[in-house]
Amino acid sequence: MFRDTALSNDQKSGGNNGVGLKKQSIDKDLRKLGQVEDAVQQVSRKLVAPGLALLFLAVAGVFASTQIGAQPNAILLIVAAMLGGYMALNIGANDVANNVGPAVGSKALTIFGALVIAAVFETAGALLAGGDVVKTISKGIIDPELVASPQMFIWVMMSALMASALWVNLATWIGAPVSTTHAVVGGVLGAGIASSGFATVNWSIMGAIAASWVISPFLGGIIAALFLALIKTFIIYQDDKIAAARRWVPWLIAVMVAAFSVYLMMKGLKRVWKPDITVVMAIAVVMFVGSWAVLKPIIHRQSEGLENRNQSLRKLFHYPLICSAALLSFAHGANDVANAVGPLAAILSSSQTGTIASKVDLPVWVMLIGGIGISVGLFLFGPRLIVMVGEQITRMNPMRAFCVSLSAAITVIIASGLGLPVSSTHIAVGAVFGVGFFREYYTVHSKRRRQYVRTHAEYHTHGVTHAARDPQDLIRRKLVRRSHFLVILAAWLITVPAAAGISAAVYFAINALL
């Protein structure tokens, strides 16, 4: 009897243990399934953007087929249209970040707000002021008369378009903002040499483009640093910051208004309106005086009740930064859409006419592919570069971002006046580096700052006393991330040769296959 009872208890115990083991196994299986589901969701989210990009290219190809109709080279032109769309996606992913990144980094704009503003004004710039005629050979770097035939010219343009798009895509993936103009230049250079030899290259123009690699970022950085020095000297390190801001901020914003007026007339609207220099200067003076007169009472009203500290000053620069992001995007769309659709227009013209023209018409449907492609690329892939430019190179606030935006406009004006081919990407990123390196220099060497720190060893806000930061600690801090500086510099240096090498390889592959 006792044995039966023991067996019964053992059976019960074993049964319970079995149930417990089964429950534990089920829990483990459910946890594994949950982990698998999470992994699948993460992978799926990563595939959404590439999937939408492929969908856009497919739509671009179908749209192009409706515009091309039945032509002998219809398939070739559809492929070229898809390559133009691919390049436009990459321009939106990489190049546009320079226009809105500083405003995002300074918290004047959210990422979503920046994407919307940039997309609207990039597309508007491309469609309204992108022009109806483009040069078939980017920057005139190769002589079309030395290209053997229109068919060879088409292969050159196809190779250049594919190579430049691939290089900008790679640069975006590694997080380096590069010049899409230089990528196209490199693509045309490489395919031109592969097709017709080194004699086809205009080396003087290539020399000027190479010089712009140094001039663009250096000039942008110097101008941004000078404006930041002015703001620090006459506003930030003044005992009465609010009074100083009321005096100087209207002047600074008036300079920005005048500079952007000239910038738009010289770059953003140059294909639809070309006023002479007298008209440009007259409009700039009127805009400067008028904006100063309007802004002075507005800034005074905005500054009423603000505390005497740097945080208060930032509010006065928010709206100018939003406007500058919009204007930079408009001018960029007007100018750089040709990087995506210029080679496409050249391919279309040569295929239809059987000749190589120095300039070609730019159909509206081609502009649509370029303008919409830039906006789609910006929304799908742009946030990463926007955050990198605006936050990860050096810390931004509205005053520093204002200096970057103003420097971008003024540098382009100066370079255009001197006839120098410059890159808007190099200027904007150079200005960001200029602001960061100037902050490092100013922290260590500024007598005004040291005096201010000594006389304001502690400050008071809302009844709370805060100790000033240790000056030696500030001296030791590095305010620019050297790793980003080296990666971007390396990407800039190899953009033209890398795009040229890829383009030459693509040309030889096309030639061998076709």
C-alpha positions as CSV (number, residue, x, y, z in Angstrom):
1,M,0.0,0.0,0.0
2,F,2.8,2.3,0.9
3,R,4.5,1.5,-2.3
4,D,1.4,2.3,-4.3
5,T,1.1,5.6,-2.5
6,A,4.7,6.4,-3.2
7,L,4.3,5.5,-6.8
8,S,1.2,7.6,-7.0
9,N,3.0,10.6,-5.4
10,D,6.0,10.1,-7.8
11,Q,3.6,9.9,-10.7
12,K,2.0,13.1,-9.5
13,S,5.3,14.8,-8.9
14,G,6.6,13.6,-12.3
15,G,3.4,14.8,-13.9
16,N,3.8,18.2,-12.3
17,N,7.4,18.4,-13.2
18,G,6.6,17.5,-16.8
19,V,4.0,20.2,-16.9
20,G,6.5,22.7,-15.5
21,L,9.1,21.6,-18.0
22,K,6.6,22.0,-20.8
23,K,5.6,25.5,-19.6
24,Q,9.3,26.5,-19.5
25,S,9.9,25.2,-23.0
26,I,6.9,27.0,-24.3
27,D,8.1,30.3,-22.7
28,K,11.5,29.9,-24.2
29,D,10.0,29.1,-27.6
30,L,7.8,32.2,-27.4
31,R,10.7,34.4,-26.4
32,K,12.7,33.1,-29.3
33,L,9.8,33.8,-31.7
34,G,9.6,37.3,-30.2
35,Q,13.3,37.9,-30.9
36,V,12.9,36.6,-34.4
37,E,10.0,38.9,-35.0
38,D,11.9,41.9,-33.6
39,A,14.8,41.0,-35.9
40,V,12.5,40.7,-38.9
41,Q,10.9,44.1,-38.1
42,Q,14.3,45.8,-37.9
43,V,15.4,44.3,-41.2
44,S,12.1,45.2,-42.8
45,R,12.4,48.8,-41.6
46,K,15.9,49.0,-43.1
47,L,14.5,47.8,-46.4
48,V,11.7,50.3,-46.6
49,A,13.8,53.2,-47.9
50,P,15.6,51.1,-50.6
51,G,12.3,49.6,-51.6
52,L,10.7,53.0,-52.1
53,A,13.8,54.2,-53.9
54,L,13.5,51.3,-56.4
55,L,9.8,52.0,-56.7
56,F,10.6,55.6,-57.7
57,L,13.1,54.5,-60.3
58,A,10.5,52.1,-61.7
59,V,8.0,54.9,-61.9
60,A,10.6,57.2,-63.5
61,G,11.2,54.6,-66.1
62,V,7.5,54.2,-66.9
63,F,7.0,58.0,-67.0
64,A,10.0,58.4,-69.3
65,S,8.6,55.7,-71.6
66,T,5.3,57.7,-72.0
67,Q,7.3,60.8,-73.0
68,I,9.8,59.1,-75.3
69,G,7.3,57.0,-77.3
70,A,8.4,54.6,-80.0
71,Q,12.0,55.6,-80.9
72,P,14.9,53.4,-82.1
73,N,16.8,53.9,-78.8
74,A,13.8,53.9,-76.6
75,I,15.1,51.3,-74.2
76,L,18.4,53.1,-73.9
77,L,16.7,56.4,-73.1
78,I,14.5,54.8,-70.5
79,V,17.6,53.3,-68.8
80,A,19.2,56.7,-69.0
81,A,16.1,58.3,-67.3
82,M,16.3,55.8,-64.5
83,L,20.0,56.6,-64.0
84,G,19.1,60.3,-63.9
85,G,16.6,59.5,-61.2
86,Y,19.2,57.4,-59.3
87,M,21.6,60.4,-59.4
88,A,18.8,62.7,-58.2
89,L,18.1,60.4,-55.3
90,N,21.7,60.6,-54.3
91,I,21.9,64.4,-54.6
92,G,18.9,64.6,-52.3
93,A,20.5,62.1,-49.8
94,N,23.9,63.8,-49.7
95,D,24.0,67.4,-51.0
96,V,20.9,68.9,-49.5
97,A,22.1,68.2,-45.9
98,N,24.4,71.2,-46.2
99,N,21.5,73.6,-46.6
100,V,19.5,72.6,-43.6
101,G,21.9,70.7,-41.4
102,P,23.1,73.8,-39.4
103,A,19.5,74.9,-38.7
104,V,18.6,71.4,-37.5
105,G,21.8,71.2,-35.3
106,S,20.9,74.6,-33.7
107,K,17.3,73.3,-33.0
108,A,15.8,76.1,-35.1
109,L,14.2,73.4,-37.2
110,T,13.2,69.8,-36.5
111,I,14.3,67.1,-38.8
112,F,10.8,66.8,-40.2
113,G,10.5,70.5,-40.7
114,A,13.8,70.7,-42.4
115,L,12.8,67.8,-44.7
116,V,9.6,69.6,-45.7
117,I,11.2,73.0,-46.3
118,A,14.1,71.5,-48.2
119,A,11.9,69.3,-50.4
120,V,9.5,72.1,-51.3
121,F,12.2,74.7,-52.1
122,E,14.5,72.2,-53.8
123,T,11.7,71.2,-56.2
124,A,10.6,74.8,-56.7
125,G,14.1,75.8,-57.5
126,A,14.6,73.0,-60.0
127,L,11.2,73.5,-61.8
128,L,11.0,77.4,-61.6
129,A,14.6,78.4,-62.0
130,G,16.4,75.3,-63.2
131,G,16.4,76.7,-66.7
132,D,15.6,75.1,-70.1
133,V,19.1,74.8,-71.5
134,V,22.2,73.0,-70.0
135,K,25.7,72.3,-71.2
136,T,26.2,68.8,-72.5
137,I,29.7,68.6,-71.2
138,S,29.9,69.4,-67.4
139,K,32.0,72.5,-66.9
140,G,33.5,72.2,-70.4
141,I,36.1,69.7,-69.2
142,I,36.3,67.7,-72.4
143,D,36.1,68.8,-76.1
144,P,33.0,67.3,-77.8
145,E,34.7,67.7,-81.2
146,L,37.3,65.1,-80.2
147,V,34.6,62.5,-79.4
148,A,34.5,60.2,-82.3
149,S,30.7,59.8,-82.7
150,P,27.3,60.6,-81.2
151,Q,27.0,57.0,-80.1
152,M,30.3,57.1,-78.3
153,F,29.2,60.4,-76.7
154,I,26.1,58.7,-75.4
155,W,28.2,56.0,-73.8
156,V,30.4,58.6,-72.2
157,M,27.4,60.4,-70.7
158,M,25.8,57.1,-69.5
159,S,29.1,56.1,-67.9
160,A,29.5,59.5,-66.2
161,L,26.0,59.4,-64.9
162,M,26.3,55.9,-63.5
163,A,29.7,56.5,-62.0
164,S,28.9,59.8,-60.3
165,A,25.7,58.3,-58.8
166,L,27.5,55.2,-57.5
167,W,30.2,57.4,-55.9
168,V,27.8,59.8,-54.2
169,N,25.8,56.7,-53.0
170,L,29.0,55.3,-51.4
171,A,29.9,58.7,-49.8
172,T,26.4,58.9,-48.3
173,W,26.8,55.4,-46.9
174,I,30.0,56.2,-45.2
175,G,28.6,59.5,-43.9
176,A,30.7,62.0,-46.0
177,P,29.1,65.0,-47.6
178,V,30.7,65.4,-51.0
179,S,30.3,67.7,-54.0
180,T,27.9,66.1,-56.5
181,T,29.2,68.6,-59.1
182,H,32.8,67.2,-58.6
183,A,31.4,63.7,-58.9
184,V,29.8,64.5,-62.3
185,V,33.1,66.2,-63.4
186,G,35.0,63.1,-62.4
187,G,32.6,60.9,-64.3
188,V,32.8,62.9,-67.5
189,L,36.6,63.1,-67.1
190,G,37.1,59.4,-66.7
191,A,34.7,58.3,-69.5
192,G,36.1,61.0,-71.8
193,I,39.7,59.8,-71.3
194,A,38.6,56.2,-71.8
195,S,36.8,57.0,-75.0
196,S,39.1,59.6,-76.7
197,G,42.4,59.8,-74.7
198,F,43.9,62.5,-72.5
199,A,44.0,65.1,-75.3
200,T,40.2,65.5,-75.1
201,V,40.5,67.0,-71.6
202,N,40.6,70.8,-71.0
203,W,43.3,70.7,-68.3
204,S,43.1,74.4,-67.5
205,I,39.5,74.1,-66.5
206,M,40.4,70.9,-64.5
207,G,43.1,72.9,-62.7
208,A,40.5,75.6,-61.7
209,I,38.2,72.9,-60.4
210,A,41.0,71.3,-58.4
211,A,41.9,74.7,-57.0
212,S,38.2,75.1,-55.8
213,W,38.8,72.1,-53.5
214,V,41.0,74.3,-51.4
215,I,39.4,77.7,-52.0
216,S,35.8,76.7,-51.3
217,P,36.1,75.3,-47.8
218,F,38.9,77.6,-46.7
219,L,37.0,80.8,-47.8
220,G,33.7,79.5,-46.3
221,G,35.5,78.7,-43.0
222,I,37.2,82.1,-42.8
223,I,34.0,84.1,-43.5
224,A,32.0,82.0,-41.0
225,A,34.7,82.5,-38.3
226,L,34.8,86.2,-38.9
227,F,31.1,86.6,-38.4
228,L,31.3,84.4,-35.3
229,A,34.1,86.6,-33.9
230,L,32.0,89.7,-34.5
231,I,29.0,88.1,-32.6
232,K,31.2,86.9,-29.7
233,T,33.0,90.3,-29.4
234,F,30.1,92.6,-29.7
235,I,27.2,90.6,-28.3
236,I,28.0,87.4,-26.4
237,Y,30.8,88.8,-24.2
238,Q,29.1,92.0,-23.4
239,D,27.8,92.8,-19.9
240,D,24.4,93.8,-21.3
241,K,23.8,91.1,-23.9
242,I,20.2,92.2,-24.7
243,A,21.2,95.8,-25.4
244,A,24.1,94.6,-27.6
245,A,21.7,92.3,-29.5
246,R,19.2,95.1,-30.1
247,R,22.0,97.1,-31.6
248,W,23.8,94.4,-33.7
249,V,21.3,91.7,-34.6
250,P,19.3,93.9,-37.0
251,W,22.5,94.8,-38.9
252,L,23.5,91.1,-39.1
253,I,20.2,90.0,-40.4
254,A,20.1,92.9,-42.9
255,V,23.5,91.7,-44.2
256,M,22.0,88.2,-44.6
257,V,19.0,89.6,-46.5
258,A,21.2,91.6,-48.8
259,A,23.6,88.7,-49.3
260,F,20.8,86.2,-50.2
261,S,19.2,88.7,-52.5
262,V,22.5,88.9,-54.5
263,Y,22.9,85.1,-54.2
264,L,19.5,84.4,-55.7
265,M,20.0,86.9,-58.5
266,M,23.4,85.5,-59.4
267,K,22.8,81.8,-58.8
268,G,19.2,80.8,-58.1
269,L,17.6,82.9,-60.8
270,K,20.4,83.2,-63.3
271,R,18.7,80.9,-65.9
272,V,15.5,83.0,-65.9
273,W,16.7,86.5,-65.1
274,K,20.2,88.0,-65.6
275,P,20.3,91.6,-64.3
276,D,23.6,93.5,-64.8
277,I,25.8,94.2,-61.8
278,T,24.4,97.8,-61.3
279,V,20.9,96.4,-60.9
280,V,22.2,93.7,-58.5
281,M,24.0,96.1,-56.3
282,A,21.1,98.6,-56.3
283,I,18.7,95.8,-55.2
284,A,21.1,94.6,-52.5
285,V,21.4,98.2,-51.0
286,V,17.6,98.6,-51.0
287,M,17.1,95.2,-49.4
288,F,19.8,96.0,-46.7
289,V,18.4,99.4,-45.8
290,G,14.7,98.2,-45.9
291,S,15.3,95.1,-43.9
292,W,17.3,96.9,-41.3
293,A,14.5,99.5,-40.9
294,V,11.9,96.8,-40.6
295,L,13.9,94.5,-38.3
296,K,15.1,97.0,-35.7
297,P,11.7,97.5,-34.0
298,I,10.9,93.8,-34.4
299,I,14.1,92.7,-32.7
300,H,13.6,95.3,-29.9
301,R,10.1,93.9,-29.3
302,Q,11.3,90.2,-29.4
303,S,14.0,91.0,-26.9
304,E,11.8,92.6,-24.3
305,G,11.7,90.5,-21.1
306,L,14.6,88.2,-22.1
307,E,17.1,87.3,-19.5
308,N,20.7,88.6,-19.9
309,R,22.2,85.3,-21.0
310,N,23.3,83.5,-24.2
311,Q,20.2,81.2,-24.2
312,S,18.0,84.3,-24.7
313,L,20.0,85.5,-27.7
314,R,19.3,82.3,-29.6
315,K,15.6,83.1,-30.0
316,L,16.5,86.1,-32.1
317,F,18.2,84.0,-34.8
318,H,15.5,81.3,-35.3
319,Y,13.5,82.8,-38.1
320,P,16.5,84.0,-40.1
321,L,17.8,80.5,-40.0
322,I,14.6,79.0,-41.3
323,C,14.5,81.6,-44.1
324,S,18.2,80.9,-45.0
325,A,17.6,77.1,-45.1
326,A,14.7,77.7,-47.6
327,L,16.7,80.1,-49.8
328,L,19.8,77.9,-49.9
329,S,17.6,74.9,-50.9
330,F,15.9,77.0,-53.6
331,A,19.2,78.1,-55.1
332,H,20.6,74.5,-54.8
333,G,17.6,73.0,-56.6
334,A,18.0,75.6,-59.4
335,N,21.7,74.9,-59.9
336,D,22.4,71.3,-59.0
337,V,19.4,69.6,-60.6
338,A,21.6,69.8,-63.8
339,N,24.0,67.3,-62.2
340,A,21.3,64.7,-62.3
341,V,19.5,65.6,-65.5
342,G,22.2,67.4,-67.6
343,P,23.8,64.1,-68.8
344,L,20.3,62.7,-69.3
345,A,19.3,65.7,-71.5
346,A,22.6,65.3,-73.5
347,I,21.9,61.6,-74.1
348,L,18.3,62.4,-75.2
349,S,19.5,65.1,-77.6
350,S,22.3,63.0,-79.2
351,S,20.0,60.0,-79.6
352,Q,17.2,62.1,-81.3
353,T,19.4,64.4,-83.5
354,G,22.4,62.2,-84.2
355,T,24.7,65.1,-83.4
356,I,26.7,66.4,-80.4
357,A,25.5,69.8,-79.3
358,S,27.4,72.0,-76.9
359,K,24.0,73.0,-75.3
360,V,20.7,71.2,-75.3
361,D,17.1,71.9,-74.3
362,L,15.9,70.5,-71.0
363,P,12.4,69.1,-71.4
364,V,10.0,69.6,-68.5
365,W,9.6,65.8,-67.9
366,V,13.4,65.5,-67.5
367,M,13.3,68.4,-64.9
368,L,10.4,66.6,-63.1
369,I,12.5,63.4,-62.7
370,G,15.4,65.5,-61.3
371,G,13.4,67.7,-59.0
372,I,11.1,65.0,-57.6
373,G,14.1,62.6,-57.3
374,I,16.0,65.1,-55.2
375,S,13.1,65.4,-52.8
376,V,12.5,61.7,-52.6
377,G,16.1,61.0,-51.9
378,L,16.1,63.7,-49.2
379,F,13.1,62.2,-47.3
380,L,14.4,58.6,-47.6
381,F,18.1,59.0,-46.9
382,G,18.8,62.6,-46.1
383,P,18.3,62.6,-42.3
384,R,21.6,60.8,-41.6
385,L,23.7,63.4,-43.3
386,I,21.6,66.3,-42.0
387,V,22.4,65.1,-38.4
388,M,26.0,64.6,-39.2
389,V,26.5,68.1,-40.7
390,G,24.3,69.8,-38.1
391,E,25.3,68.0,-34.9
392,Q,28.3,65.6,-35.2
393,I,31.1,67.8,-36.7
394,T,30.8,70.5,-34.0
395,R,28.1,71.6,-31.7
396,M,25.7,74.1,-33.2
397,N,23.6,76.9,-31.8
398,P,21.5,79.5,-33.7
399,M,24.4,82.1,-33.7
400,R,26.9,79.6,-35.1
401,A,24.4,78.2,-37.7
402,F,23.6,81.8,-38.7
403,C,27.3,82.3,-39.4
404,V,27.4,79.1,-41.5
405,S,24.4,80.1,-43.6
406,L,25.6,83.7,-44.2
407,S,29.1,82.4,-45.1
408,A,27.6,80.1,-47.7
409,A,25.8,82.9,-49.5
410,I,28.7,85.4,-49.3
411,T,31.4,82.9,-50.4
412,V,29.4,81.9,-53.5
413,I,29.0,85.6,-54.4
414,I,32.7,86.3,-54.0
415,A,33.7,83.2,-55.9
416,S,31.3,84.0,-58.7
417,G,32.5,87.5,-58.9
418,L,36.1,86.2,-59.3
419,G,35.1,83.6,-61.8
420,L,36.1,80.7,-59.6
421,P,34.2,77.3,-59.8
422,V,33.3,76.5,-56.2
423,S,31.3,73.8,-54.6
424,S,28.4,74.7,-52.3
425,T,28.9,71.5,-50.4
426,H,32.6,72.4,-49.7
427,I,31.6,75.9,-48.7
428,A,28.9,74.9,-46.2
429,V,30.9,72.1,-44.6
430,G,34.0,74.3,-44.6
431,A,32.0,76.9,-42.8
432,V,30.9,74.4,-40.2
433,F,34.6,73.4,-39.6
434,G,35.6,77.1,-39.6
435,V,33.1,77.8,-36.8
436,G,34.3,74.8,-34.8
437,F,38.0,75.5,-35.1
438,F,37.5,79.2,-34.4
439,R,35.8,78.2,-31.2
440,E,38.8,76.2,-30.1
441,Y,41.1,79.0,-30.9
442,Y,39.0,81.7,-29.2
443,T,38.6,79.6,-26.1
444,V,42.4,79.5,-25.6
445,H,43.6,82.8,-26.9
446,S,40.8,85.4,-26.4
447,K,41.7,88.1,-23.8
448,R,38.1,89.4,-23.9
449,R,36.8,85.9,-23.1
450,R,39.3,85.4,-20.2
451,Q,38.4,88.8,-18.8
452,Y,34.7,88.0,-19.0
453,V,35.2,84.6,-17.3
454,R,37.2,86.2,-14.5
455,T,34.5,88.9,-13.9
456,H,31.7,86.4,-14.1
457,A,33.1,83.6,-12.0
458,E,29.5,82.7,-11.3
459,Y,26.2,83.7,-12.7
460,H,22.6,83.7,-11.4
461,T,19.4,82.4,-13.0
462,H,16.0,82.0,-11.3
463,G,17.6,82.5,-7.9
464,V,20.2,79.7,-8.4
465,T,23.9,80.3,-8.5
466,H,26.0,78.4,-11.1
467,A,29.7,78.1,-11.0
468,A,31.6,79.1,-14.2
469,R,33.3,76.3,-16.1
470,D,36.9,75.7,-15.4
471,P,39.0,77.6,-18.0
472,Q,41.6,74.9,-18.1
473,D,38.9,72.3,-18.8
474,L,37.7,74.4,-21.8
475,I,41.2,74.7,-23.1
476,R,41.6,70.9,-23.1
477,R,38.3,70.3,-24.9
478,K,38.3,69.6,-28.6
479,L,35.3,71.3,-30.2
480,V,35.6,69.6,-33.6
481,R,35.5,65.9,-34.1
482,R,38.8,65.0,-35.9
483,S,37.5,61.7,-37.2
484,H,34.8,63.4,-39.2
485,F,37.2,66.0,-40.4
486,L,39.6,63.4,-41.8
487,V,36.9,61.2,-43.4
488,I,35.3,64.2,-45.1
489,L,38.7,65.6,-46.2
490,A,39.7,62.2,-47.7
491,A,36.3,61.9,-49.5
492,W,36.8,65.4,-51.0
493,L,40.3,64.6,-52.2
494,I,39.3,61.4,-54.0
495,T,35.9,62.3,-55.4
496,V,37.1,63.3,-58.8
497,P,39.7,60.5,-59.3
498,A,37.3,57.9,-57.8
499,A,34.4,58.9,-60.0
500,A,36.7,59.1,-63.0
501,G,38.0,55.6,-62.3
502,I,34.5,54.1,-61.9
503,S,33.4,55.9,-65.0
504,A,36.2,54.6,-67.1
505,A,35.5,51.1,-65.9
506,V,31.8,51.4,-66.7
507,Y,32.6,52.8,-70.2
508,F,35.0,49.9,-71.0
509,A,32.3,47.5,-69.8
510,I,29.6,49.1,-71.9
511,N,31.9,49.1,-74.9
512,A,32.8,45.4,-74.5
513,L,29.2,44.4,-74.1
514,L,27.6,46.6,-76.8
